[in-house]
């Protein structure tokens, strides 16, 4: 692996990890919000 490939990996991996975390958090909030709505009814 060359230095450029390592550099791109160090930039891409954190971005992907943050994106996945935000996506999971958004989905979790939506599911929890729907459950609270159904419980109130």
PQR file with spaces between the fields and no chain letter, atoms N, CA, C, O and H, PARSE charges and radii, in Angstrom:
ATOM       1  N    UNK     1       0.844   -1.208    0.000 -0.4000 1.5000
ATOM       2  CA   UNK     1       0.000    0.000    0.000 -0.0000 2.0000
ATOM       3  C    UNK     1       0.874    1.252    0.000  0.5500 1.7000
ATOM       4  O    UNK     1       1.866    1.334    0.725 -0.5500 1.4000
ATOM       5  N    UNK     2       0.496    2.202   -0.809 -0.4000 1.5000
ATOM       6  CA   UNK     2       1.268    3.439   -0.874 -0.0000 2.0000
ATOM       7  C    UNK     2       0.773    4.440    0.172  0.5500 1.7000
ATOM       8  O    UNK     2      -0.260    4.236    0.811 -0.5500 1.4000
ATOM       9  H    UNK     2      -0.310    2.135   -1.397  0.4000 1.0000
ATOM      10  N    UNK     3       1.528    5.515    0.329 -0.4000 1.5000
ATOM      11  CA   UNK     3       1.168    6.530    1.326 -0.0000 2.0000
ATOM      12  C    UNK     3      -0.174    7.173    0.982  0.5500 1.7000
ATOM      13  O    UNK     3      -0.961    7.486    1.875 -0.5500 1.4000
ATOM      14  H    UNK     3       2.367    5.680   -0.190  0.4000 1.0000
ATOM      15  N    UNK     4      -0.437    7.372   -0.318 -0.4000 1.5000
ATOM      16  CA   UNK     4      -1.707    7.993   -0.723 -0.0000 2.0000
ATOM      17  C    UNK     4      -2.885    7.113   -0.327  0.5500 1.7000
ATOM      18  O    UNK     4      -3.900    7.616    0.155 -0.5500 1.4000
ATOM      19  H    UNK     4       0.203    7.118   -1.044  0.4000 1.0000
ATOM      20  N    UNK     5      -2.760    5.804   -0.526 -0.4000 1.5000
ATOM      21  CA   UNK     5      -3.860    4.900   -0.169 -0.0000 2.0000
ATOM      22  C    UNK     5      -4.118    4.943    1.334  0.5500 1.7000
ATOM      23  O    UNK     5      -5.271    4.955    1.763 -0.5500 1.4000
ATOM      24  H    UNK     5      -1.936    5.395   -0.918  0.4000 1.0000
ATOM      25  N    UNK     6      -3.058    4.966    2.132 -0.4000 1.5000
ATOM      26  CA   UNK     6      -3.223    5.026    3.589 -0.0000 2.0000
ATOM      27  C    UNK     6      -3.904    6.336    3.979  0.5500 1.7000
ATOM      28  O    UNK     6      -4.768    6.349    4.855 -0.5500 1.4000
ATOM      29  H    UNK     6      -2.121    4.957    1.783  0.4000 1.0000
ATOM      30  N    UNK     7      -3.520    7.430    3.336 -0.4000 1.5000
ATOM      31  CA   UNK     7      -4.118    8.727    3.643 -0.0000 2.0000
ATOM      32  C    UNK     7      -5.603    8.739    3.330  0.5500 1.7000
ATOM      33  O    UNK     7      -6.407    9.238    4.118 -0.5500 1.4000
ATOM      34  H    UNK     7      -2.818    7.419    2.624  0.4000 1.0000
ATOM      35  N    UNK     8      -5.968    8.185    2.169 -0.4000 1.5000
ATOM      36  CA   UNK     8      -7.393    8.163    1.810 -0.0000 2.0000
ATOM      37  C    UNK     8      -8.160    7.290    2.789  0.5500 1.7000
ATOM      38  O    UNK     8      -9.290    7.619    3.150 -0.5500 1.4000
ATOM      39  H    UNK     8      -5.315    7.781    1.529  0.4000 1.0000
ATOM      40  N    UNK     9      -7.567    6.183    3.226 -0.4000 1.5000
ATOM      41  CA   UNK     9      -8.248    5.299    4.186 -0.0000 2.0000
ATOM      42  C    UNK     9      -8.494    6.049    5.493  0.5500 1.7000
ATOM      43  O    UNK     9      -9.579    5.967    6.068 -0.5500 1.4000
ATOM      44  H    UNK     9      -6.649    5.916    2.933  0.4000 1.0000
ATOM      45  N    UNK    10      -7.473    6.786    5.960 -0.4000 1.5000
ATOM      46  CA   UNK    10      -7.630    7.525    7.228 -0.0000 2.0000
ATOM      47  C    UNK    10      -8.720    8.586    7.111  0.5500 1.7000
ATOM      48  O    UNK    10      -9.305    8.980    8.120 -0.5500 1.4000
ATOM      49  H    UNK    10      -6.591    6.853    5.493  0.4000 1.0000
ATOM      50  N    UNK    11      -9.002    9.055    5.896 -0.4000 1.5000
ATOM      51  CA   UNK    11     -10.049   10.074    5.713 -0.0000 2.0000
ATOM      52  C    UNK    11     -11.401    9.417    5.482  0.5500 1.7000
ATOM      53  O    UNK    11     -12.412    9.872    6.016 -0.5500 1.4000
ATOM      54  H    UNK    11      -8.527    8.735    5.076  0.4000 1.0000
ATOM      55  N    UNK    12     -11.426    8.344    4.687 -0.4000 1.5000
ATOM      56  CA   UNK    12     -12.702    7.716    4.306 -0.0000 2.0000
ATOM      57  C    UNK    12     -13.320    6.956    5.473  0.5500 1.7000
ATOM      58  O    UNK    12     -14.521    7.077    5.713 -0.5500 1.4000
ATOM      59  H    UNK    12     -10.605    7.974    4.254  0.4000 1.0000
ATOM      60  N    UNK    13     -12.529    6.176    6.201 -0.4000 1.5000
ATOM      61  CA   UNK    13     -13.081    5.321    7.270 -0.0000 2.0000
ATOM      62  C    UNK    13     -13.811    6.147    8.338  0.5500 1.7000
ATOM      63  O    UNK    13     -14.943    5.800    8.677 -0.5500 1.4000
ATOM      64  H    UNK    13     -11.553    6.078    6.006  0.4000 1.0000
ATOM      65  N    UNK    14     -13.224    7.222    8.886 -0.4000 1.5000
ATOM      66  CA   UNK    14     -13.959    8.021    9.889 -0.0000 2.0000
ATOM      67  C    UNK    14     -15.235    8.623    9.312  0.5500 1.7000
ATOM      68  O    UNK    14     -16.260    8.669    9.992 -0.5500 1.4000
ATOM      69  H    UNK    14     -12.305    7.503    8.611  0.4000 1.0000
ATOM      70  N    UNK    15     -15.182    9.086    8.058 -0.4000 1.5000
ATOM      71  CA   UNK    15     -16.382    9.687    7.442 -0.0000 2.0000
ATOM      72  C    UNK    15     -17.481    8.640    7.335  0.5500 1.7000
ATOM      73  O    UNK    15     -18.636    8.919    7.657 -0.5500 1.4000
ATOM      74  H    UNK    15     -14.349    9.048    7.505  0.4000 1.0000
ATOM      75  N    UNK    16     -17.134    7.442    6.887 -0.4000 1.5000
ATOM      76  CA   UNK    16     -18.135    6.374    6.751 -0.0000 2.0000
ATOM      77  C    UNK    16     -18.671    5.997    8.126  0.5500 1.7000
ATOM      78  O    UNK    16     -19.875    5.794    8.286 -0.5500 1.4000
ATOM      79  H    UNK    16     -16.196    7.215    6.625  0.4000 1.0000
ATOM      80  N    UNK    17     -17.789    5.902    9.122 -0.4000 1.5000
ATOM      81  CA   UNK    17     -18.221    5.524   10.473 -0.0000 2.0000
ATOM      82  C    UNK    17     -19.193    6.564   11.024  0.5500 1.7000
ATOM      83  O    UNK    17     -20.216    6.208   11.608 -0.5500 1.4000
ATOM      84  H    UNK    17     -16.811    6.067    8.992  0.4000 1.0000
ATOM      85  N    UNK    18     -18.880    7.845   10.843 -0.4000 1.5000
ATOM      86  CA   UNK    18     -19.768    8.911   11.332 -0.0000 2.0000
ATOM      87  C    UNK    18     -21.100    8.868   10.591  0.5500 1.7000
ATOM      88  O    UNK    18     -22.158    9.032   11.197 -0.5500 1.4000
ATOM      89  H    UNK    18     -18.048    8.134   10.368  0.4000 1.0000
ATOM      90  N    UNK    19     -21.046    8.648    9.281 -0.4000 1.5000
ATOM      91  CA   UNK    19     -22.278    8.579    8.494 -0.0000 2.0000
ATOM      92  C    UNK    19     -23.161    7.435    8.951  0.5500 1.7000
ATOM      93  O    UNK    19     -24.375    7.595    9.081 -0.5500 1.4000
ATOM      94  H    UNK    19     -20.186    8.515    8.788  0.4000 1.0000
ATOM      95  N    UNK    20     -22.555    6.278    9.195 -0.4000 1.5000
ATOM      96  CA   UNK    20     -23.331    5.115    9.650 -0.0000 2.0000
ATOM      97  C    UNK    20     -23.920    5.394   11.027  0.5500 1.7000
ATOM      98  O    UNK    20     -25.078    5.067   11.287 -0.5500 1.4000
ATOM      99  H    UNK    20     -21.569    6.148    9.089  0.4000 1.0000
ATOM     100  N    UNK    21     -23.124    5.998   11.913 -0.4000 1.5000
ATOM     101  CA   UNK    21     -23.626    6.294   13.264 -0.0000 2.0000
ATOM     102  C    UNK    21     -24.827    7.232   13.200  0.5500 1.7000
ATOM     103  O    UNK    21     -25.829    7.012   13.881 -0.5500 1.4000
ATOM     104  H    UNK    21     -22.183    6.263   11.702  0.4000 1.0000
ATOM     105  N    UNK    22     -24.724    8.285   12.377 -0.4000 1.5000
ATOM     106  CA   UNK    22     -25.845    9.231   12.257 -0.0000 2.0000
ATOM     107  C    UNK    22     -27.067    8.534   11.685  0.5500 1.7000
ATOM     108  O    UNK    22     -28.187    8.772   12.138 -0.5500 1.4000
ATOM     109  H    UNK    22     -23.910    8.464   11.825  0.4000 1.0000
ATOM     110  N    UNK    23     -26.861    7.667   10.685 -0.4000 1.5000
ATOM     111  CA   UNK    23     -27.987    6.949   10.078 -0.0000 2.0000
ATOM     112  C    UNK    23     -28.675    6.055   11.091  0.5500 1.7000
ATOM     113  O    UNK    23     -29.903    6.013   11.158 -0.5500 1.4000
ATOM     114  H    UNK    23     -25.951    7.474   10.317  0.4000 1.0000
ATOM     115  N    UNK    24     -27.880    5.335   11.884 -0.4000 1.5000
ATOM     116  CA   UNK    24     -28.461    4.433   12.888 -0.0000 2.0000
ATOM     117  C    UNK    24     -29.203    5.240   13.952  0.5500 1.7000
ATOM     118  O    UNK    24     -30.294    4.860   14.377 -0.5500 1.4000
ATOM     119  H    UNK    24     -26.882    5.369   11.830  0.4000 1.0000
ATOM     120  N    UNK    25     -28.608    6.351   14.377 -0.4000 1.5000
ATOM     121  CA   UNK    25     -29.262    7.184   15.400 -0.0000 2.0000
ATOM     122  C    UNK    25     -30.588    7.730   14.874  0.5500 1.7000
ATOM     123  O    UNK    25     -31.583    7.748   15.599 -0.5500 1.4000
ATOM     124  H    UNK    25     -27.722    6.659   14.031  0.4000 1.0000
ATOM     125  N    UNK    26     -30.606    8.172   13.620 -0.4000 1.5000
ATOM     126  CA   UNK    26     -31.848    8.713   13.040 -0.0000 2.0000
ATOM     127  C    UNK    26     -32.904    7.622   12.977  0.5500 1.7000
ATOM     128  O    UNK    26     -34.058    7.853   13.340 -0.5500 1.4000
ATOM     129  H    UNK    26     -29.798    8.158   13.031  0.4000 1.0000
ATOM     130  N    UNK    27     -32.516    6.427   12.517 -0.4000 1.5000
ATOM     131  CA   UNK    27     -33.480    5.322   12.433 -0.0000 2.0000
ATOM     132  C    UNK    27     -33.984    4.972   13.828  0.5500 1.7000
ATOM     133  O    UNK    27     -35.181    4.759   14.019 -0.5500 1.4000
ATOM     134  H    UNK    27     -31.579    6.240   12.222  0.4000 1.0000
ATOM     135  N    UNK    28     -33.075    4.912   14.810 -0.4000 1.5000
ATOM     136  CA   UNK    28     -33.468    4.561   16.177 -0.0000 2.0000
ATOM     137  C    UNK    28     -34.446    5.589   16.738  0.5500 1.7000
ATOM     138  O    UNK    28     -35.433    5.229   17.379 -0.5500 1.4000
ATOM     139  H    UNK    28     -32.103    5.085   14.656  0.4000 1.0000
ATOM     140  N    UNK    29     -34.168    6.872   16.493 -0.4000 1.5000
ATOM     141  CA   UNK    29     -35.071    7.931   16.981 -0.0000 2.0000
ATOM     142  C    UNK    29     -36.440    7.805   16.329  0.5500 1.7000
ATOM     143  O    UNK    29     -37.461    7.968   16.997 -0.5500 1.4000
ATOM     144  H    UNK    29     -33.367    7.164   15.972  0.4000 1.0000
ATOM     145  N    UNK    30     -36.471    7.516   15.026 -0.4000 1.5000
ATOM     146  CA   UNK    30     -37.757    7.382   14.330 -0.0000 2.0000
ATOM     147  C    UNK    30     -38.551    6.222   14.900  0.5500 1.7000
ATOM     148  O    UNK    30     -39.749    6.351   15.153 -0.5500 1.4000
ATOM     149  H    UNK    30     -35.641    7.384   14.484  0.4000 1.0000
ATOM     150  N    UNK    31     -37.885    5.080   15.107 -0.4000 1.5000
ATOM     151  CA   UNK    31     -38.586    3.895   15.634 -0.0000 2.0000
ATOM     152  C    UNK    31     -39.101    4.190   17.043  0.5500 1.7000
ATOM     153  O    UNK    31     -40.244    3.869   17.371 -0.5500 1.4000
ATOM     154  H    UNK    31     -36.912    4.975   14.903  0.4000 1.0000
ATOM     155  N    UNK    32     -38.247    4.807   17.880 -0.4000 1.5000
ATOM     156  CA   UNK    32     -38.656    5.113   19.254 -0.0000 2.0000
ATOM     157  C    UNK    32     -39.803    6.118   19.248  0.5500 1.7000
ATOM     158  O    UNK    32     -40.736    5.999   20.042 -0.5500 1.4000
ATOM     159  H    UNK    32     -37.319    5.068   17.613  0.4000 1.0000
ATOM     160  N    UNK    33     -39.739    7.115   18.350 -0.4000 1.5000
ATOM     161  CA   UNK    33     -40.799    8.133   18.271 -0.0000 2.0000
ATOM     162  C    UNK    33     -42.117    7.477   17.863  0.5500 1.7000
ATOM     163  O    UNK    33     -43.167    7.801   18.417 -0.5500 1.4000
ATOM     164  H    UNK    33     -38.981    7.211   17.705  0.4000 1.0000
ATOM     165  N    UNK    34     -42.068    6.560   16.902 -0.4000 1.5000
ATOM     166  CA   UNK    34     -43.291    5.875   16.477 -0.0000 2.0000
ATOM     167  C    UNK    34     -43.858    5.033   17.613  0.5500 1.7000
ATOM     168  O    UNK    34     -45.073    4.979   17.805 -0.5500 1.4000
ATOM     169  H    UNK    34     -41.214    6.296   16.452  0.4000 1.0000
ATOM     170  N    UNK    35     -42.976    4.377   18.368 -0.4000 1.5000
ATOM     171  CA   UNK    35     -43.443    3.534   19.479 -0.0000 2.0000
ATOM     172  C    UNK    35     -44.125    4.384   20.537  0.5500 1.7000
ATOM     173  O    UNK    35     -45.148    3.981   21.090 -0.5500 1.4000
ATOM     174  H    UNK    35     -41.989    4.421   18.212  0.4000 1.0000
ATOM     175  N    UNK    36     -43.571    5.557   20.824 -0.4000 1.5000
ATOM     176  CA   UNK    36     -44.186    6.429   21.837 -0.0000 2.0000
ATOM     177  C    UNK    36     -45.544    6.908   21.338  0.5500 1.7000
ATOM     178  O    UNK    36     -46.484    7.030   22.124 -0.5500 1.4000
ATOM     179  H    UNK    36     -42.740    5.884   20.375  0.4000 1.0000
ATOM     180  N    UNK    37     -45.657    7.180   20.037 -0.4000 1.5000
ATOM     181  CA   UNK    37     -46.946    7.630   19.487 -0.0000 2.0000
ATOM     182  C    UNK    37     -47.980    6.518   19.618  0.5500 1.7000
ATOM     183  O    UNK    37     -49.120    6.771   20.008 -0.5500 1.4000
ATOM     184  H    UNK    37     -44.894    7.080   19.399  0.4000 1.0000
ATOM     185  N    UNK    38     -47.584    5.281   19.292 -0.4000 1.5000
ATOM     186  CA   UNK    38     -48.530    4.161   19.371 -0.0000 2.0000
ATOM     187  C    UNK    38     -48.901    3.898   20.826  0.5500 1.7000
ATOM     188  O    UNK    38     -50.041    3.531   21.111 -0.5500 1.4000
ATOM     189  H    UNK    38     -46.658    5.076   18.976  0.4000 1.0000
ATOM     190  N    UNK    39     -47.961    4.079   21.750 -0.4000 1.5000
ATOM     191  CA   UNK    39     -48.263    3.829   23.168 -0.0000 2.0000
ATOM     192  C    UNK    39     -49.267    4.859   23.686  0.5500 1.7000
ATOM     193  O    UNK    39     -50.167    4.515   24.452 -0.5500 1.4000
ATOM     194  H    UNK    39     -47.035    4.377   21.518  0.4000 1.0000
ATOM     195  N    UNK    40     -49.118    6.117   23.272 -0.4000 1.5000
ATOM     196  CA   UNK    40     -50.039    7.166   23.733 -0.0000 2.0000
ATOM     197  C    UNK    40     -51.458    6.866   23.258  0.5500 1.7000
ATOM     198  O    UNK    40     -52.418    7.075   24.000 -0.5500 1.4000
ATOM     199  H    UNK    40     -48.387    6.397   22.649  0.4000 1.0000
ATOM     200  N    UNK    41     -51.592    6.384   22.042 -0.4000 1.5000
ATOM     201  CA   UNK    41     -52.924    6.029   21.527 -0.0000 2.0000
ATOM     202  C    UNK    41     -53.360    4.715   22.160  0.5500 1.7000
ATOM     203  O    UNK    41     -54.451    4.223   21.872 -0.5500 1.4000
ATOM     204  H    UNK    41     -50.812    6.214   21.440  0.4000 1.0000
